[in-house]
Amino acid sequence: MYIIEEIANGVCTLRMNRPEKFNSFVRDMALDLQGKLDNASSDDSIRCIVLIGEGKAFCAGQDLAEATDPHGPELTAIVSEHYNPIIQRIRRIEKPIIAAVNGVAAGAGANIALACDIVIASESASFIQAFSKIGLIPDSGGTFFLPRLIGWQRASALMMTGEKVSAKDAEQMGMIYKAVAEEDFASTIEKTAHMLAQMPTKGLGLTKRALNQSLSNNLTQQLDLEDELQSQAGRTHDYQEGTQAFLEKRKPEFKGH
């Protein structure tokens, strides 16, 4: 099983499961992840998704043995059929997605992590734009997300040099949300995912939609969008519950709709 799925308390954990290959992708693994993301998207009981790697690595990107196999998929198919659909799903699913980077995240593995809503890494983890080492360009949204996260100069340098970035350095430059001590990593992921799964999922999804569209909207367009989405949020059960709980000075019980 390439992707291990665990569902508990509103959290769907998707565990990439090729530890002997540092969770590098082959075609069946990419398609399995796409299918598992679709299932998590359509299941209303799931209110948060966690993506993590089995073993010592998060994901080392593409398995080069498959990419160079004369009987395997062509490079263009690997990008267009394997990785692009994963990135599109991560951004389209209107539920919070946490990348729990437990080890090295290289190539497409790094950029899959950066496409997620919240990236939390173990201090022992690292991020590598490894594409230049083999004469390729960053794919899986790397050239889109990384400059927006850390700026043009840093992104350009990291992509061209293939320099390894530690989790702490990634946090300091704004590439990720947080780097935590290895002994606290599992509990931090569990606590964060549980918290998000109890929050107003519809509102979080609309926030994600607004962030997505902010990447191409001008200010006027974004203000109009905020107006529209705020109206939608104001019609949700969770808005009514949140305001009522505030007035009654109690903890809200959000339902996710």
Long-range contacts (C-beta under 8 A, 24 or more apart in sequence): 1-32, 2-26, 2-28, 2-29, 2-32, 2-33, 3-29, 3-32, 3-33, 3-36, 4-54, 5-36, 5-39, 7-43, 7-45, 7-46, 9-194, 9-197, 10-45, 10-46, 10-47, 10-48, 10-194, 10-197, 10-198, 10-256, 11-46, 11-47, 11-48, 11-49, 11-50, 11-193, 11-194, 11-197, 12-40, 12-43, 12-46, 12-48, 12-49, 12-50, 13-49, 13-50, 13-52, 13-193, 14-40, 14-49, 14-50, 14-51, 14-52, 15-52, 15-53, 15-54, 16-51, 16-52, 16-53, 16-54, 16-58, 16-59, 17-54, 18-54, 18-63, 19-53, 19-54, 19-55, 19-56, 19-57, 20-55, 21-60, 21-63, 22-53, 22-55, 22-56, 22-57, 22-59, 22-60, 22-103, 22-104, 22-106, 23-53, 23-54, 23-55, 23-57, 23-58, 23-59, 23-60, 23-109, 24-59, 24-60, 24-61, 24-62, 24-63, 24-64, 24-109, 25-59, 25-61, 25-62, 25-63, 25-82, 25-83, 25-108, 25-109, 26-63, 26-66, 27-66, 27-72, 27-73, 27-78, 27-81, 27-82, 30-81, 30-82, 30-83, 30-85, 30-86, 31-82, 33-86, 34-85, 34-86, 34-89, 37-86, 37-89, 37-90, 37-93, 38-89, 40-93, 40-95, 41-89, 41-92, 41-93, 41-95, 44-256, 44-257, 46-95, 47-95, 47-96, 47-196, 47-197, 47-198, 47-199, 47-201, 47-256, 48-95, 48-96, 48-97, 48-98, 48-193, 48-194, 48-196, 48-197, 49-93, 49-95, 49-96, 49-97, 49-98, 50-97, 50-98, 50-100, 50-189, 50-193, 51-97, 51-98, 51-99, 51-100, 51-112, 51-113, 51-116, 52-99, 52-100, 52-101, 52-102, 52-189, 53-101, 53-102, 53-103, 53-109, 55-103, 56-102, 56-103, 56-104, 57-102, 57-103, 57-104, 57-105, 57-109, 58-99, 58-100, 58-101, 58-102, 58-103, 58-104, 58-105, 58-109, 58-113, 58-125, 59-105, 59-106, 59-108, 59-109, 59-110, 59-112, 59-113, 60-104, 60-106, 60-107, 60-109, 61-106, 61-107, 61-108, 61-109, 61-110, 61-130, 62-107, 62-108, 64-134, 79-139, 79-140, 83-108, 83-112, 83-139, 83-140, 84-139, 84-140, 86-112, 86-140, 87-111, 87-112, 87-115, 87-140, 87-141, 90-115, 90-116, 91-115, 91-208, 91-212, 94-201, 94-202, 94-204, 94-205, 94-206, 94-208, 94-209, 95-201, 95-204, 95-205, 96-196, 96-199, 96-201, 96-204, 96-208, 98-189, 98-192, 98-193, 98-196, 100-185, 100-189, 101-125, 101-127, 101-167, 101-176, 102-185, 104-128, 106-130, 107-131, 107-138, 107-140, 108-139, 108-140, 110-142, 111-138, 111-139, 111-140, 111-141, 111-142, 111-145, 111-146, 112-140, 113-176, 114-141, 114-142, 114-145, 114-146, 114-149, 114-175, 114-176, 115-140, 115-141, 115-145, 117-208, 118-177, 118-192, 119-175, 119-176, 119-177, 119-178, 120-176, 120-177, 120-178, 120-179, 120-180, 120-185, 120-188, 120-189, 120-192, 121-167, 121-170, 121-171, 121-176, 121-178, 121-179, 121-180, 122-167, 122-179, 122-180, 122-181, 122-182, 122-185, 123-166, 123-167, 123-168, 123-179, 123-180, 123-181, 123-182, 124-167, 124-182, 125-166, 125-167, 125-179, 126-164, 126-165, 126-166, 126-167, 127-164, 127-165, 127-167, 127-170, 127-175, 127-176, 128-162, 128-163, 128-164, 128-165, 129-158, 129-159, 129-162, 129-163, 130-162, 131-159, 131-162, 132-159, 132-160, 132-161, 132-162, 133-162, 144-215, 146-175, 148-215, 149-174, 149-175, 150-174, 150-175, 198-254, 199-254, 200-236, 200-238, 200-239, 200-241, 200-242, 200-254, 200-256, 201-238, 201-254, 201-256, 201-257, 202-233, 202-236, 202-238, 202-256, 202-257, 203-233, 203-236, 203-238, 203-239, 206-232, 206-233
